[in-house]
């Protein structure tokens, strides 16, 4: 019984933040959105070293947020 109580106490402590407050975990969608935005930014930086004009064009045309969109010139 003591082992089970100790196990439960460790699990509960791991689930709580500082001072016993609930931890806030980002949603899967939000984490994916942030990771995609970072990946696009990193890719644009790499493109900039090879072709500044193309990087500028893409930076102006690619929009990130809830959706990622490429909007070509009108």
mmJSON file of the N, C-alpha and C atoms, coordinates in Angstrom:
{"data_MODEL":{"atom_site":{
"group_PDB":["ATOM","ATOM","ATOM","ATOM","ATOM","ATOM","ATOM","ATOM","ATOM","ATOM","ATOM","ATOM","ATOM","ATOM","ATOM","ATOM","ATOM","ATOM","ATOM","ATOM","ATOM","ATOM","ATOM","ATOM","ATOM","ATOM","ATOM","ATOM","ATOM","ATOM","ATOM","ATOM","ATOM","ATOM","ATOM","ATOM","ATOM","ATOM","ATOM","ATOM","ATOM","ATOM","ATOM","ATOM","ATOM","ATOM","ATOM","ATOM","ATOM","ATOM","ATOM","ATOM","ATOM","ATOM","ATOM","ATOM","ATOM","ATOM","ATOM","ATOM","ATOM","ATOM","ATOM","ATOM","ATOM","ATOM","ATOM","ATOM","ATOM","ATOM","ATOM","ATOM","ATOM","ATOM","ATOM","ATOM","ATOM","ATOM","ATOM","ATOM","ATOM","ATOM","ATOM","ATOM","ATOM","ATOM","ATOM","ATOM","ATOM","ATOM","ATOM","ATOM","ATOM","ATOM","ATOM","ATOM","ATOM","ATOM","ATOM","ATOM","ATOM","ATOM","ATOM","ATOM","ATOM","ATOM","ATOM","ATOM","ATOM","ATOM","ATOM","ATOM","ATOM","ATOM","ATOM","ATOM","ATOM","ATOM","ATOM","ATOM","ATOM","ATOM","ATOM","ATOM","ATOM","ATOM","ATOM","ATOM","ATOM","ATOM","ATOM","ATOM","ATOM","ATOM","ATOM","ATOM","ATOM","ATOM","ATOM","ATOM","ATOM","ATOM","ATOM","ATOM","ATOM","ATOM","ATOM","ATOM","ATOM","ATOM","ATOM","ATOM","ATOM","ATOM","ATOM","ATOM","ATOM","ATOM","ATOM","ATOM","ATOM","ATOM","ATOM","ATOM","ATOM","ATOM","ATOM","ATOM","ATOM","ATOM","ATOM","ATOM","ATOM","ATOM","ATOM","ATOM","ATOM","ATOM","ATOM","ATOM","ATOM","ATOM","ATOM","ATOM","ATOM","ATOM","ATOM","ATOM","ATOM","ATOM","ATOM","ATOM","ATOM","ATOM","ATOM","ATOM","ATOM","ATOM","ATOM","ATOM","ATOM","ATOM","ATOM","ATOM","ATOM","ATOM","ATOM","ATOM","ATOM","ATOM","ATOM","ATOM","ATOM","ATOM","ATOM","ATOM","ATOM","ATOM","ATOM","ATOM","ATOM","ATOM"],
"id":[1,2,3,4,5,6,7,8,9,10,11,12,13,14,15,16,17,18,19,20,21,22,23,24,25,26,27,28,29,30,31,32,33,34,35,36,37,38,39,40,41,42,43,44,45,46,47,48,49,50,51,52,53,54,55,56,57,58,59,60,61,62,63,64,65,66,67,68,69,70,71,72,73,74,75,76,77,78,79,80,81,82,83,84,85,86,87,88,89,90,91,92,93,94,95,96,97,98,99,100,101,102,103,104,105,106,107,108,109,110,111,112,113,114,115,116,117,118,119,120,121,122,123,124,125,126,127,128,129,130,131,132,133,134,135,136,137,138,139,140,141,142,143,144,145,146,147,148,149,150,151,152,153,154,155,156,157,158,159,160,161,162,163,164,165,166,167,168,169,170,171,172,173,174,175,176,177,178,179,180,181,182,183,184,185,186,187,188,189,190,191,192,193,194,195,196,197,198,199,200,201,202,203,204,205,206,207,208,209,210,211,212,213,214,215,216,217,218,219,220,221,222],
"type_symbol":["N","C","C","N","C","C","N","C","C","N","C","C","N","C","C","N","C","C","N","C","C","N","C","C","N","C","C","N","C","C","N","C","C","N","C","C","N","C","C","N","C","C","N","C","C","N","C","C","N","C","C","N","C","C","N","C","C","N","C","C","N","C","C","N","C","C","N","C","C","N","C","C","N","C","C","N","C","C","N","C","C","N","C","C","N","C","C","N","C","C","N","C","C","N","C","C","N","C","C","N","C","C","N","C","C","N","C","C","N","C","C","N","C","C","N","C","C","N","C","C","N","C","C","N","C","C","N","C","C","N","C","C","N","C","C","N","C","C","N","C","C","N","C","C","N","C","C","N","C","C","N","C","C","N","C","C","N","C","C","N","C","C","N","C","C","N","C","C","N","C","C","N","C","C","N","C","C","N","C","C","N","C","C","N","C","C","N","C","C","N","C","C","N","C","C","N","C","C","N","C","C","N","C","C","N","C","C","N","C","C","N","C","C","N","C","C","N","C","C","N","C","C"],
"label_atom_id":["N","CA","C","N","CA","C","N","CA","C","N","CA","C","N","CA","C","N","CA","C","N","CA","C","N","CA","C","N","CA","C","N","CA","C","N","CA","C","N","CA","C","N","CA","C","N","CA","C","N","CA","C","N","CA","C","N","CA","C","N","CA","C","N","CA","C","N","CA","C","N","CA","C","N","CA","C","N","CA","C","N","CA","C","N","CA","C","N","CA","C","N","CA","C","N","CA","C","N","CA","C","N","CA","C","N","CA","C","N","CA","C","N","CA","C","N","CA","C","N","CA","C","N","CA","C","N","CA","C","N","CA","C","N","CA","C","N","CA","C","N","CA","C","N","CA","C","N","CA","C","N","CA","C","N","CA","C","N","CA","C","N","CA","C","N","CA","C","N","CA","C","N","CA","C","N","CA","C","N","CA","C","N","CA","C","N","CA","C","N","CA","C","N","CA","C","N","CA","C","N","CA","C","N","CA","C","N","CA","C","N","CA","C","N","CA","C","N","CA","C","N","CA","C","N","CA","C","N","CA","C","N","CA","C","N","CA","C","N","CA","C","N","CA","C","N","CA","C","N","CA","C","N","CA","C","N","CA","C"],
"label_alt_id":[null,null,null,null,null,null,null,null,null,null,null,null,null,null,null,null,null,null,null,null,null,null,null,null,null,null,null,null,null,null,null,null,null,null,null,null,null,null,null,null,null,null,null,null,null,null,null,null,null,null,null,null,null,null,null,null,null,null,null,null,null,null,null,null,null,null,null,null,null,null,null,null,null,null,null,null,null,null,null,null,null,null,null,null,null,null,null,null,null,null,null,null,null,null,null,null,null,null,null,null,null,null,null,null,null,null,null,null,null,null,null,null,null,null,null,null,null,null,null,null,null,null,null,null,null,null,null,null,null,null,null,null,null,null,null,null,null,null,null,null,null,null,null,null,null,null,null,null,null,null,null,null,null,null,null,null,null,null,null,null,null,null,null,null,null,null,null,null,null,null,null,null,null,null,null,null,null,null,null,null,null,null,null,null,null,null,null,null,null,null,null,null,null,null,null,null,null,null,null,null,null,null,null,null,null,null,null,null,null,null,null,null,null,null,null,null,null,null,null,null,null,null],
"label_comp_id":["UNK","UNK","UNK","UNK","UNK","UNK","UNK","UNK","UNK","UNK","UNK","UNK","UNK","UNK","UNK","UNK","UNK","UNK","UNK","UNK","UNK","UNK","UNK","UNK","UNK","UNK","UNK","UNK","UNK","UNK","UNK","UNK","UNK","UNK","UNK","UNK","UNK","UNK","UNK","UNK","UNK","UNK","UNK","UNK","UNK","UNK","UNK","UNK","UNK","UNK","UNK","UNK","UNK","UNK","UNK","UNK","UNK","UNK","UNK","UNK","UNK","UNK","UNK","UNK","UNK","UNK","UNK","UNK","UNK","UNK","UNK","UNK","UNK","UNK","UNK","UNK","UNK","UNK","UNK","UNK","UNK","UNK","UNK","UNK","UNK","UNK","UNK","UNK","UNK","UNK","UNK","UNK","UNK","UNK","UNK","UNK","UNK","UNK","UNK","UNK","UNK","UNK","UNK","UNK","UNK","UNK","UNK","UNK","UNK","UNK","UNK","UNK","UNK","UNK","UNK","UNK","UNK","UNK","UNK","UNK","UNK","UNK","UNK","UNK","UNK","UNK","UNK","UNK","UNK","UNK","UNK","UNK","UNK","UNK","UNK","UNK","UNK","UNK","UNK","UNK","UNK","UNK","UNK","UNK","UNK","UNK","UNK","UNK","UNK","UNK","UNK","UNK","UNK","UNK","UNK","UNK","UNK","UNK","UNK","UNK","UNK","UNK","UNK","UNK","UNK","UNK","UNK","UNK","UNK","UNK","UNK","UNK","UNK","UNK","UNK","UNK","UNK","UNK","UNK","UNK","UNK","UNK","UNK","UNK","UNK","UNK","UNK","UNK","UNK","UNK","UNK","UNK","UNK","UNK","UNK","UNK","UNK","UNK","UNK","UNK","UNK","UNK","UNK","UNK","UNK","UNK","UNK","UNK","UNK","UNK","UNK","UNK","UNK","UNK","UNK","UNK","UNK","UNK","UNK","UNK","UNK","UNK"],
"label_asym_id":["A","A","A","A","A","A","A","A","A","A","A","A","A","A","A","A","A","A","A","A","A","A","A","A","A","A","A","A","A","A","A","A","A","A","A","A","A","A","A","A","A","A","A","A","A","A","A","A","A","A","A","A","A","A","A","A","A","A","A","A","A","A","A","A","A","A","A","A","A","A","A","A","A","A","A","A","A","A","A","A","A","A","A","A","A","A","A","A","A","A","A","A","A","A","A","A","A","A","A","A","A","A","A","A","A","A","A","A","A","A","A","A","A","A","A","A","A","A","A","A","A","A","A","A","A","A","A","A","A","A","A","A","A","A","A","A","A","A","A","A","A","A","A","A","A","A","A","A","A","A","A","A","A","A","A","A","A","A","A","A","A","A","A","A","A","A","A","A","A","A","A","A","A","A","A","A","A","A","A","A","A","A","A","A","A","A","A","A","A","A","A","A","A","A","A","A","A","A","A","A","A","A","A","A","A","A","A","A","A","A","A","A","A","A","A","A","A","A","A","A","A","A"],
"label_entity_id":["1","1","1","1","1","1","1","1","1","1","1","1","1","1","1","1","1","1","1","1","1","1","1","1","1","1","1","1","1","1","1","1","1","1","1","1","1","1","1","1","1","1","1","1","1","1","1","1","1","1","1","1","1","1","1","1","1","1","1","1","1","1","1","1","1","1","1","1","1","1","1","1","1","1","1","1","1","1","1","1","1","1","1","1","1","1","1","1","1","1","1","1","1","1","1","1","1","1","1","1","1","1","1","1","1","1","1","1","1","1","1","1","1","1","1","1","1","1","1","1","1","1","1","1","1","1","1","1","1","1","1","1","1","1","1","1","1","1","1","1","1","1","1","1","1","1","1","1","1","1","1","1","1","1","1","1","1","1","1","1","1","1","1","1","1","1","1","1","1","1","1","1","1","1","1","1","1","1","1","1","1","1","1","1","1","1","1","1","1","1","1","1","1","1","1","1","1","1","1","1","1","1","1","1","1","1","1","1","1","1","1","1","1","1","1","1","1","1","1","1","1","1"],
"label_seq_id":[1,1,1,2,2,2,3,3,3,4,4,4,5,5,5,6,6,6,7,7,7,8,8,8,9,9,9,10,10,10,11,11,11,12,12,12,13,13,13,14,14,14,15,15,15,16,16,16,17,17,17,18,18,18,19,19,19,20,20,20,21,21,21,22,22,22,23,23,23,24,24,24,25,25,25,26,26,26,27,27,27,28,28,28,29,29,29,30,30,30,31,31,31,32,32,32,33,33,33,34,34,34,35,35,35,36,36,36,37,37,37,38,38,38,39,39,39,40,40,40,41,41,41,42,42,42,43,43,43,44,44,44,45,45,45,46,46,46,47,47,47,48,48,48,49,49,49,50,50,50,51,51,51,52,52,52,53,53,53,54,54,54,55,55,55,56,56,56,57,57,57,58,58,58,59,59,59,60,60,60,61,61,61,62,62,62,63,63,63,64,64,64,65,65,65,66,66,66,67,67,67,68,68,68,69,69,69,70,70,70,71,71,71,72,72,72,73,73,73,74,74,74],
"pdbx_PDB_ins_code":[null,null,null,null,null,null,null,null,null,null,null,null,null,null,null,null,null,null,null,null,null,null,null,null,null,null,null,null,null,null,null,null,null,null,null,null,null,null,null,null,null,null,null,null,null,null,null,null,null,null,null,null,null,null,null,null,null,null,null,null,null,null,null,null,null,null,null,null,null,null,null,null,null,null,null,null,null,null,null,null,null,null,null,null,null,null,null,null,null,null,null,null,null,null,null,null,null,null,null,null,null,null,null,null,null,null,null,null,null,null,null,null,null,null,null,null,null,null,null,null,null,null,null,null,null,null,null,null,null,null,null,null,null,null,null,null,null,null,null,null,null,null,null,null,null,null,null,null,null,null,null,null,null,null,null,null,null,null,null,null,null,null,null,null,null,null,null,null,null,null,null,null,null,null,null,null,null,null,null,null,null,null,null,null,null,null,null,null,null,null,null,null,null,null,null,null,null,null,null,null,null,null,null,null,null,null,null,null,null,null,null,null,null,null,null,null,null,null,null,null,null,null],
"Cartn_x":[0.823,0.0,0.879,1.969,2.862,3.489,3.869,4.462,3.457,2.212,1.187,0.93,0.902,0.71,1.878,3.095,4.282,4.249,3.834,3.734,2.72,1.548,0.514,0.975,1.678,2.177,3.174,4.055,5.02,4.299,3.3,2.55,1.797,1.189,0.462,1.421,2.58,3.566,4.068,4.247,4.722,3.675,2.395,1.319,1.062,1.605,1.358,2.605,2.399,3.5,3.952,4.695,5.182,4.016,4.15,3.115,1.822,1.854,0.67,-0.282,0.123,-0.741,-0.742,-1.835,-1.928,-0.929,-0.31,0.562,-0.293,0.137,-0.588,0.187,-0.413,0.213,-0.46,0.352,-0.208,-0.91,-1.88,-2.597,-1.692,-2.015,-1.241,-1.262,-2.406,-2.533,-1.645,-1.604,-0.786,0.698,1.099,2.511,2.879,1.993,2.26,2.368,1.466,1.493,2.815,3.249,4.51,5.684,5.689,6.794,6.838,5.689,5.655,6.149,5.709,6.147,7.662,8.209,9.67,10.393,9.87,10.509,10.505,9.406,9.338,10.338,10.417,11.379,12.815,13.147,14.501,14.817,13.842,14.035,14.229,13.454,13.618,15.001,15.507,16.865,17.912,17.738,18.689,18.585,17.369,17.185,17.839,17.728,18.284,19.786,20.487,21.938,22.246,21.34,21.561,20.937,19.766,19.043,18.183,18.732,18.046,16.725,16.7,15.488,14.359,14.658,13.649,13.177,14.095,13.722,12.792,13.086,12.238,10.836,10.785,9.497,8.688,9.315,8.602,8.171,9.024,8.674,7.439,7.302,6.14,4.883,5.045,3.916,3.435,4.278,3.89,3.374,2.174,1.557,1.329,1.69,1.479,0.497,-0.048,-1.04,-1.808,-3.109,-3.905,-3.769,-3.534,-3.303,-2.048,-1.335,-0.192,-0.655,-0.355,-0.854,0.268,0.35,1.213,0.297,0.477,-0.361,0.51,0.42,1.229,0.769,1.595,1.249,-0.064,-0.805,-2.101,-1.879],
"Cartn_y":[-1.18,0.0,1.26,1.255,2.405,2.698,1.666,1.865,2.516,2.084,2.655,4.117,4.453,5.84,6.704,6.182,6.925,7.145,6.108,6.227,7.304,7.265,8.264,9.671,9.81,11.126,11.66,10.803,11.231,11.644,10.88,11.202,12.516,12.734,13.984,15.17,14.999,16.08,16.405,15.398,15.624,16.332,16.141,16.745,18.193,18.625,19.989,20.84,22.106,23.05,23.569,24.67,25.261,25.666,25.418,25.8,25.02,23.911,23.096,23.591,24.654,25.165,24.175,24.172,23.312,23.775,22.819,23.141,23.436,24.397,24.708,24.118,23.185,22.57,23.128,23.505,23.995,22.873,23.243,22.233,21.701,20.546,19.967,20.896,21.486,22.372,23.601,24.18,25.37,25.032,23.905,23.507,23.246,22.628,22.381,23.702,24.646,25.943,26.661,26.651,27.309,26.631,25.313,24.592,24.84,24.891,25.167,26.579,27.544,28.929,29.03,28.361,28.358,27.709,26.601,25.9,26.761,27.441,28.324,29.456,30.043,31.122,30.666,29.493,28.966,28.698,28.182,27.906,29.197,30.221,31.514,32.111,31.934,32.426,31.693,30.389,29.629,30.041,30.27,30.712,32.071,32.955,34.303,34.278,33.287,33.226,32.871,32.172,31.764,32.729,33.274,34.133,35.117,36.299,37.3,37.738,37.846,38.273,37.264,36.001,34.96,34.955,35.085,35.102,36.274,37.434,38.613,38.366,37.813,37.492,36.544,35.467,34.482,35.073,35.887,36.493,37.385,38.046,38.912,38.11,36.935,36.162,35.036,34.58,33.477,34.073,33.678,34.126,32.906,33.04,31.944,32.4,31.473,31.726,30.443,30.529,29.297,28.466,29.152,28.483,29.07,28.27,28.765,28.971,30.152,30.5,31.123,30.726,31.404,32.204,33.512,34.389,35.0,34.445,34.98,36.399,37.074,38.434,38.437,39.506,39.608,39.875],
"Cartn_z":[0.0,0.0,0.0,0.763,0.863,-0.501,-1.248,-2.585,-3.527,-3.451,-4.315,-3.966,-2.688,-2.264,-2.737,-2.584,-3.04,-4.545,-5.276,-6.736,-7.116,-6.503,-6.789,-6.422,-5.316,-4.907,-5.934,-6.451,-7.483,-8.758,-9.164,-10.377,-10.236,-9.097,-8.873,-8.834,-8.22,-8.17,-9.567,-10.398,-11.762,-12.615,-12.279,-13.064,-12.67,-11.543,-11.069,-11.274,-11.482,-11.642,-10.289,-10.285,-9.051,-8.158,-6.894,-5.949,-6.104,-6.81,-6.989,-8.07,-8.788,-9.863,-11.025,-11.758,-12.939,-13.99,-14.658,-15.78,-16.99,-17.779,-19.004,-20.164,-20.827,-21.988,-23.233,-24.201,-25.455,-26.196,-26.977,-27.742,-28.847,-29.351,-30.45,-31.658,-31.923,-33.082,-32.922,-31.737,-31.499,-31.623,-31.059,-31.176,-32.622,-33.375,-34.798,-35.55,-35.258,-35.922,-35.656,-34.412,-34.057,-34.754,-34.776,-35.417,-36.921,-37.558,-39.002,-39.276,-38.467,-38.64,-38.481,-37.482,-37.275,-38.451,-38.93,-40.05,-41.308,-41.565,-42.737,-42.585,-41.397,-41.153,-41.352,-40.839,-40.996,-42.46,-43.191,-44.611,-45.392,-45.061,-45.736,-45.461,-44.261,-43.954,-44.784,-44.963,-45.794,-47.253,-47.72,-49.108,-49.309,-48.312,-48.41,-48.696,-48.146,-48.387,-49.84,-50.495,-51.886,-52.885,-52.538,-53.477,-52.691,-52.427,-51.608,-52.243,-53.567,-54.257,-54.06,-54.209,-54.003,-52.553,-51.618,-50.203,-49.898,-50.458,-50.251,-50.817,-52.034,-52.669,-51.784,-51.336,-50.524,-49.184,-48.572,-47.285,-47.415,-48.545,-48.779,-49.13,-49.675,-50.203,-49.292,-48.385,-47.495,-46.196,-45.82,-44.569,-43.691,-42.426,-41.482,-40.406,-39.709,-38.662,-38.469,-38.387,-38.293,-39.557,-40.676,-41.957,-42.571,-43.339,-44.093,-45.536,-46.076,-47.394,-48.21,-49.475,-50.428,-51.342,-51.342,-52.17,-53.271,-54.477,-55.576,-55.92,-56.674,-57.087,-57.862,-57.709,-58.407,-59.888],
"occupancy":[1.0,1.0,1.0,1.0,1.0,1.0,1.0,1.0,1.0,1.0,1.0,1.0,1.0,1.0,1.0,1.0,1.0,1.0,1.0,1.0,1.0,1.0,1.0,1.0,1.0,1.0,1.0,1.0,1.0,1.0,1.0,1.0,1.0,1.0,1.0,1.0,1.0,1.0,1.0,1.0,1.0,1.0,1.0,1.0,1.0,1.0,1.0,1.0,1.0,1.0,1.0,1.0,1.0,1.0,1.0,1.0,1.0,1.0,1.0,1.0,1.0,1.0,1.0,1.0,1.0,1.0,1.0,1.0,1.0,1.0,1.0,1.0,1.0,1.0,1.0,1.0,1.0,1.0,1.0,1.0,1.0,1.0,1.0,1.0,1.0,1.0,1.0,1.0,1.0,1.0,1.0,1.0,1.0,1.0,1.0,1.0,1.0,1.0,1.0,1.0,1.0,1.0,1.0,1.0,1.0,1.0,1.0,1.0,1.0,1.0,1.0,1.0,1.0,1.0,1.0,1.0,1.0,1.0,1.0,1.0,1.0,1.0,1.0,1.0,1.0,1.0,1.0,1.0,1.0,1.0,1.0,1.0,1.0,1.0,1.0,1.0,1.0,1.0,1.0,1.0,1.0,1.0,1.0,1.0,1.0,1.0,1.0,1.0,1.0,1.0,1.0,1.0,1.0,1.0,1.0,1.0,1.0,1.0,1.0,1.0,1.0,1.0,1.0,1.0,1.0,1.0,1.0,1.0,1.0,1.0,1.0,1.0,1.0,1.0,1.0,1.0,1.0,1.0,1.0,1.0,1.0,1.0,1.0,1.0,1.0,1.0,1.0,1.0,1.0,1.0,1.0,1.0,1.0,1.0,1.0,1.0,1.0,1.0,1.0,1.0,1.0,1.0,1.0,1.0,1.0,1.0,1.0,1.0,1.0,1.0,1.0,1.0,1.0,1.0,1.0,1.0,1.0,1.0,1.0,1.0,1.0,1.0],
"B_iso_or_equiv":[0.0,0.0,0.0,0.0,0.0,0.0,0.0,0.0,0.0,0.0,0.0,0.0,0.0,0.0,0.0,0.0,0.0,0.0,0.0,0.0,0.0,0.0,0.0,0.0,0.0,0.0,0.0,0.0,0.0,0.0,0.0,0.0,0.0,0.0,0.0,0.0,0.0,0.0,0.0,0.0,0.0,0.0,0.0,0.0,0.0,0.0,0.0,0.0,0.0,0.0,0.0,0.0,0.0,0.0,0.0,0.0,0.0,0.0,0.0,0.0,0.0,0.0,0.0,0.0,0.0,0.0,0.0,0.0,0.0,0.0,0.0,0.0,0.0,0.0,0.0,0.0,0.0,0.0,0.0,0.0,0.0,0.0,0.0,0.0,0.0,0.0,0.0,0.0,0.0,0.0,0.0,0.0,0.0,0.0,0.0,0.0,0.0,0.0,0.0,0.0,0.0,0.0,0.0,0.0,0.0,0.0,0.0,0.0,0.0,0.0,0.0,0.0,0.0,0.0,0.0,0.0,0.0,0.0,0.0,0.0,0.0,0.0,0.0,0.0,0.0,0.0,0.0,0.0,0.0,0.0,0.0,0.0,0.0,0.0,0.0,0.0,0.0,0.0,0.0,0.0,0.0,0.0,0.0,0.0,0.0,0.0,0.0,0.0,0.0,0.0,0.0,0.0,0.0,0.0,0.0,0.0,0.0,0.0,0.0,0.0,0.0,0.0,0.0,0.0,0.0,0.0,0.0,0.0,0.0,0.0,0.0,0.0,0.0,0.0,0.0,0.0,0.0,0.0,0.0,0.0,0.0,0.0,0.0,0.0,0.0,0.0,0.0,0.0,0.0,0.0,0.0,0.0,0.0,0.0,0.0,0.0,0.0,0.0,0.0,0.0,0.0,0.0,0.0,0.0,0.0,0.0,0.0,0.0,0.0,0.0,0.0,0.0,0.0,0.0,0.0,0.0,0.0,0.0,0.0,0.0,0.0,0.0],
"pdbx_formal_charge":[null,null,null,null,null,null,null,null,null,null,null,null,null,null,null,null,null,null,null,null,null,null,null,null,null,null,null,null,null,null,null,null,null,null,null,null,null,null,null,null,null,null,null,null,null,null,null,null,null,null,null,null,null,null,null,null,null,null,null,null,null,null,null,null,null,null,null,null,null,null,null,null,null,null,null,null,null,null,null,null,null,null,null,null,null,null,null,null,null,null,null,null,null,null,null,null,null,null,null,null,null,null,null,null,null,null,null,null,null,null,null,null,null,null,null,null,null,null,null,null,null,null,null,null,null,null,null,null,null,null,null,null,null,null,null,null,null,null,null,null,null,null,null,null,null,null,null,null,null,null,null,null,null,null,null,null,null,null,null,null,null,null,null,null,null,null,null,null,null,null,null,null,null,null,null,null,null,null,null,null,null,null,null,null,null,null,null,null,null,null,null,null,null,null,null,null,null,null,null,null,null,null,null,null,null,null,null,null,null,null,null,null,null,null,null,null,null,null,null,null,null,null],
"auth_seq_id":[1,1,1,2,2,2,3,3,3,4,4,4,5,5,5,6,6,6,7,7,7,8,8,8,9,9,9,10,10,10,11,11,11,12,12,12,13,13,13,14,14,14,15,15,15,16,16,16,17,17,17,18,18,18,19,19,19,20,20,20,21,21,21,22,22,22,23,23,23,24,24,24,25,25,25,26,26,26,27,27,27,28,28,28,29,29,29,30,30,30,31,31,31,32,32,32,33,33,33,34,34,34,35,35,35,36,36,36,37,37,37,38,38,38,39,39,39,40,40,40,41,41,41,42,42,42,43,43,43,44,44,44,45,45,45,46,46,46,47,47,47,48,48,48,49,49,49,50,50,50,51,51,51,52,52,52,53,53,53,54,54,54,55,55,55,56,56,56,57,57,57,58,58,58,59,59,59,60,60,60,61,61,61,62,62,62,63,63,63,64,64,64,65,65,65,66,66,66,67,67,67,68,68,68,69,69,69,70,70,70,71,71,71,72,72,72,73,73,73,74,74,74],
"auth_comp_id":["UNK","UNK","UNK","UNK","UNK","UNK","UNK","UNK","UNK","UNK","UNK","UNK","UNK","UNK","UNK","UNK","UNK","UNK","UNK","UNK","UNK","UNK","UNK","UNK","UNK","UNK","UNK","UNK","UNK","UNK","UNK","UNK","UNK","UNK","UNK","UNK","UNK","UNK","UNK","UNK","UNK","UNK","UNK","UNK","UNK","UNK","UNK","UNK","UNK","UNK","UNK","UNK","UNK","UNK","UNK","UNK","UNK","UNK","UNK","UNK","UNK","UNK","UNK","UNK","UNK","UNK","UNK","UNK","UNK","UNK","UNK","UNK","UNK","UNK","UNK","UNK","UNK","UNK","UNK","UNK","UNK","UNK","UNK","UNK","UNK","UNK","UNK","UNK","UNK","UNK","UNK","UNK","UNK","UNK","UNK","UNK","UNK","UNK","UNK","UNK","UNK","UNK","UNK","UNK","UNK","UNK","UNK","UNK","UNK","UNK","UNK","UNK","UNK","UNK","UNK","UNK","UNK","UNK","UNK","UNK","UNK","UNK","UNK","UNK","UNK","UNK","UNK","UNK","UNK","UNK","UNK","UNK","UNK","UNK","UNK","UNK","UNK","UNK","UNK","UNK","UNK","UNK","UNK","UNK","UNK","UNK","UNK","UNK","UNK","UNK","UNK","UNK","UNK","UNK","UNK","UNK","UNK","UNK","UNK","UNK","UNK","UNK","UNK","UNK","UNK","UNK","UNK","UNK","UNK","UNK","UNK","UNK","UNK","UNK","UNK","UNK","UNK","UNK","UNK","UNK","UNK","UNK","UNK","UNK","UNK","UNK","UNK","UNK","UNK","UNK","UNK","UNK","UNK","UNK","UNK","UNK","UNK","UNK","UNK","UNK","UNK","UNK","UNK","UNK","UNK","UNK","UNK","UNK","UNK","UNK","UNK","UNK","UNK","UNK","UNK","UNK","UNK","UNK","UNK","UNK","UNK","UNK"],
"auth_asym_id":["A","A","A","A","A","A","A","A","A","A","A","A","A","A","A","A","A","A","A","A","A","A","A","A","A","A","A","A","A","A","A","A","A","A","A","A","A","A","A","A","A","A","A","A","A","A","A","A","A","A","A","A","A","A","A","A","A","A","A","A","A","A","A","A","A","A","A","A","A","A","A","A","A","A","A","A","A","A","A","A","A","A","A","A","A","A","A","A","A","A","A","A","A","A","A","A","A","A","A","A","A","A","A","A","A","A","A","A","A","A","A","A","A","A","A","A","A","A","A","A","A","A","A","A","A","A","A","A","A","A","A","A","A","A","A","A","A","A","A","A","A","A","A","A","A","A","A","A","A","A","A","A","A","A","A","A","A","A","A","A","A","A","A","A","A","A","A","A","A","A","A","A","A","A","A","A","A","A","A","A","A","A","A","A","A","A","A","A","A","A","A","A","A","A","A","A","A","A","A","A","A","A","A","A","A","A","A","A","A","A","A","A","A","A","A","A","A","A","A","A","A","A"],
"auth_atom_id":["N","CA","C","N","CA","C","N","CA","C","N","CA","C","N","CA","C","N","CA","C","N","CA","C","N","CA","C","N","CA","C","N","CA","C","N","CA","C","N","CA","C","N","CA","C","N","CA","C","N","CA","C","N","CA","C","N","CA","C","N","CA","C","N","CA","C","N","CA","C","N","CA","C","N","CA","C","N","CA","C","N","CA","C","N","CA","C","N","CA","C","N","CA","C","N","CA","C","N","CA","C","N","CA","C","N","CA","C","N","CA","C","N","CA","C","N","CA","C","N","CA","C","N","CA","C","N","CA","C","N","CA","C","N","CA","C","N","CA","C","N","CA","C","N","CA","C","N","CA","C","N","CA","C","N","CA","C","N","CA","C","N","CA","C","N","CA","C","N","CA","C","N","CA","C","N","CA","C","N","CA","C","N","CA","C","N","CA","C","N","CA","C","N","CA","C","N","CA","C","N","CA","C","N","CA","C","N","CA","C","N","CA","C","N","CA","C","N","CA","C","N","CA","C","N","CA","C","N","CA","C","N","CA","C","N","CA","C","N","CA","C","N","CA","C","N","CA","C","N","CA","C","N","CA","C","N","CA","C"],
"pdbx_PDB_model_num":[1,1,1,1,1,1,1,1,1,1,1,1,1,1,1,1,1,1,1,1,1,1,1,1,1,1,1,1,1,1,1,1,1,1,1,1,1,1,1,1,1,1,1,1,1,1,1,1,1,1,1,1,1,1,1,1,1,1,1,1,1,1,1,1,1,1,1,1,1,1,1,1,1,1,1,1,1,1,1,1,1,1,1,1,1,1,1,1,1,1,1,1,1,1,1,1,1,1,1,1,1,1,1,1,1,1,1,1,1,1,1,1,1,1,1,1,1,1,1,1,1,1,1,1,1,1,1,1,1,1,1,1,1,1,1,1,1,1,1,1,1,1,1,1,1,1,1,1,1,1,1,1,1,1,1,1,1,1,1,1,1,1,1,1,1,1,1,1,1,1,1,1,1,1,1,1,1,1,1,1,1,1,1,1,1,1,1,1,1,1,1,1,1,1,1,1,1,1,1,1,1,1,1,1,1,1,1,1,1,1,1,1,1,1,1,1,1,1,1,1,1,1]
}}}
